[in-house]
Amino acid sequence: MKLMPQEVEEFRRDGYLKIDRRIIDDEHLAVLSEHYDSLFAQKRGTIGEGLRNLAVVGDSESDEDTDCAEEMLQIMEMWRVDEEFRKLLYHEPLLDIAESLIGADIQLFHDQALYKPAYHGGEVYWHQDNGYWRCNPPNLVSIWIALDDADEENGCMNVIPGSYLAGLAAHERAESEKGDLPALLQVDADVNRAVSVPVEAGYAMVHHCLTLHQTNPNRSSRDRRAMVIHYMPSGTRNRDGEVMTDYPLLRGKLA
Ligand SMILES: O=C(O)CCC(=O)C(=O)O
């Protein structure tokens, strides 16, 4: 089901939208959660090989150098390693949302699982996604799907409404930045304007690639598992100015 005109309008005004209808039903959510847990379990102890701890403060991504007090765990490109997450790319309710915002010709940019474990889940600093990506035109959207209820206690998304309209902000490397860890850029954001976006399990929110956003540490007793799919209009160029033709076409045609 496509977004209603007023929802599109809200997105155009705020640069994000909480979707008020369920996107993943109970049965589907149980399957995805099981596959998600099993992938993280398989990869536990292999930091740097497909699994990253974005809260790392050591000198490298190896387990020895990782400050395990904090974990903001990331697996990129889940669709390449798991059939359920590959199928999720084509889930009609998600593509309908993307189509309402970026048009009928939709390619995957990438997906990622972002897991903040209970008690010691790490932070993600204020940033814009396109601060990392530098895609052009900057019209990508990300659908952030909650596998657990996500709220202020366990690290839901916080956003600055309307921030995308000001274009790309100046990003700096955070102090804990080591190597090319992508989650460690940060922007000075006006936190007084921040809005929390709690999302229940099976629901989603969508944000523009220039929307300033952040998530807090998870000190609660509840895990916060999320899955994010980043969509781009076909014809989008990478940071080197090349059209990204070899990324999966999810709906419509290649530009
Ligand atoms: O899930 C998180 O903690 C951060 C999400 C994020 O930065 C994103 O979806 O772009």
The ligand as an SDF file (V2000), in Angstrom:
LIG
                    3D

 10  9  0  0  0  0  0  0  0  0999 V2000
   19.9350    1.7710   14.4230 O   0  0  0  0  0  0  0  0  0  0  0  0
   20.7410    2.5950   14.8350 C   0  0  0  0  0  0  0  0  0  0  0  0
   21.1270    2.5720   16.0050 O   0  0  0  0  0  0  0  0  0  0  0  0
   21.2780    3.6640   13.9160 C   0  0  0  0  0  0  0  0  0  0  0  0
   20.5330    3.6960   12.6270 C   0  0  0  0  0  0  0  0  0  0  0  0
   21.1070    4.5730   11.5900 C   0  0  0  0  0  0  0  0  0  0  0  0
   22.0130    5.3400   11.7940 O   0  0  0  0  0  0  0  0  0  0  0  0
   20.5050    4.5060   10.2430 C   0  0  0  0  0  0  0  0  0  0  0  0
   19.5390    3.7750   10.0270 O   0  0  0  0  0  0  0  0  0  0  0  0
   20.9900    5.2200    9.3410 O   0  0  0  0  0  0  0  0  0  0  0  0
  1  2  2  0
  2  3  1  0
  2  4  1  0
  4  5  1  0
  5  6  1  0
  6  7  2  0
  6  8  1  0
  8  9  2  0
  8 10  1  0
M  END
$$$$
